[in-house]
Amino acid sequence: QVQLVESGGGLVQAGGSLRLSCARSGRIFGSYTMGWFRQAPGKEREFVTAISWGGGTTSYADSVKGRFTISRDNAKNTVYLQMNSLKPEDTAVYYCNLRTRSDYWGQGTQVTVSS
């Protein structure tokens, strides 16, 4: 059974930084894409960023381009999200996603950015 566990969320002032981590347990066969989504109160879950198996291809939502960086360490079964220049509108629960033939989700980690 694949499990994803996020960590690194918290409260930060606007302009600050946070680094989220997502550790995978359980076996996955073949390559897979990993990514981050977020959901703010009263809003739908939205795509933030994704990274290919080898790390050579990344994509970002326009709202986070230039501020967020996704990376992965396949040896550690972990994906990271470095978030810089945080804004109050980045406040949300951040979810780790693993996409292969199925979608797997973590439980989410709260990120709160104060103005």
N, C-alpha and C positions, 0 to 999 in steps of 0.2 A: 504494500500500500504506500503510495507516494504521499509524503507530507511536506508542507512548506511552512517554515517558521520565520516570521519577520521580527526584526529587532532594530533599535536605534531611533525610534520616534521620540517625541518629547515636545517641550515648549521652548520656543526660541524667539528672540526679537527680530523684527523686520531687518533685513540686511545680513542676518546671520546664516549659519550653515548647519546642516545635519547630514549624517551618513546613515542610510538604511542598509540593512543586510537581510538576505533571505537565504536560509540554509535548507537544502533538500535532503530528505531521507527517503529510503525506499528505492527500488531499482527501476531504472528507465532504460529501455532498449532503443538504441538509435539516437539520432540527433533530435534536438528540441530547441525551441525558442523560449527565452525567458523575458519577462517584462514586468512593468509596474503600471498599475491603474490606481485611481483615487476616486473617492466619493465624499463630497462635501455635504453637509446637512441640507436636506431638501432637494438634492440634485441627484442625477443619475451617475452611475459609475462611468468614469471617462478614462481613456487611454492616456498614459503619460509617456512611456518609452518602452522600447524592446531591443533585444540584442540576439543575434543569430548564434548558432552553436559554436562556431569558431571565433566569435567576437568581431568578425570583420565587417559586419553590417549592423548598423544601429539606426533607429528611427525615434523621433521625438515629436511630441505635440508642439505646435507653434508657441504655446504659452510658456513652455519651459526651455526652449532652445537657447543655448548660450549660457544657461544657468545650471542645468542639471546634466549629470554625466552617468551613464550606465556602464557597468563593467561586470565581468564574470570570471570566476576561477573554477574551471571544471574539475580540477584536482581536489578542490575543497567543496564541490557541489554547492557553490554559493554565488549569488548575484548581488551586486551592490548598486546603490543609487546615491551618488554624491549630489547634494542639493546646496547650491550657493545662492547668495543674493535673494534669500527667501522673502516672499511678500505675504501679506495677510491673506490674499486670495489663494495661496497655496495650502491653507488650512484644510485638512481632510483626513480621512482614514486612507492609508496607503496599503494597497494589496499587491502581493507578489503573485505573478502568474507564470505557469509553465504550460506551454502548448506543444503537444505532439498530436497523436490521434484524438486525444481528449484534452480538456482544459482542467488544470488543477489550480487551486487557489489557497493562499494562506489565510490566516484568521484576521489579518490587518493590524496595522500599527498607527496610532494617532499622531499626527503632526499638527501642532498649533503654532501659528506665527502671530505674535502680538504686534500691534502698531505702535 
